[in-house]
Each structure stands twice: as C-alpha cells, then as structure tokens.
Amino acid sequence: WLKDRKRLLQIKDKTVKYYVNKDQCRCKIFLNGTLQIERVMKEDSGKYTVTVYQENGKLKAEEDTMFIIQGERNHLRRACPFSSFSEPVPQPILSGECMNKNVSVKCEVKQ
C-alpha cells in the first residue's frame, strides 16, 4: 500500500513490513490485503494505491483510490442543528466496503 506515492506497508508470505512509523500511520493490513486506518483524520486524505503480485512475482493488479475526509472528528458532536436533537451523540461507528472499484462507507451511531 502507498499513500500519495509513499510506501506505507506491505504483506508478503503472511509477514507485514512497515515503511512508516507504525503509530503515526495508525494503519494495519489484513491477510487478505485490506488496509485499515484507525482514528481517521483529515490528514489521512489522499491517493491510496494497492499493488498485488502473483506468487511468481508478476504484477497482478494495481488500483488507485482517492480517500477524502471532510471535516474534523471533533465537529461530529451534534446530530442535527435543531434544539430537540442537539445532544451530543456517542462515538460514531465507521465501516467501509470495497466492491468492483467502488468504496462504500457507512457511519452509524448506536444508542
């Protein structure tokens, strides 16, 4: 995985190698190649590139995804500007799914 053409991490033979400070990255990779970013911030916006190789080392696929974070995490304190709905909400739960070159992100609050 790369962000803005800078290597983040890779997985090869079930071994993860970080090219950036693991704590600064706040990212991890799963065995299936999925990249997870924890505590997403506006600075995480950018072009992410995943490159996949076959076992023999030949290029299998390379995909770019623009990831844009709008707003700051601290601004997600209110669900609605109307007074009857202006109570702070619990921490939102973000989930995402990537299928057929489309990324779907879901934000939900459980109460």
Order of alpha helices (4+ residues) and beta strands (2+ residues): beta-beta-beta-beta-alpha-beta-beta-beta-beta-beta-beta
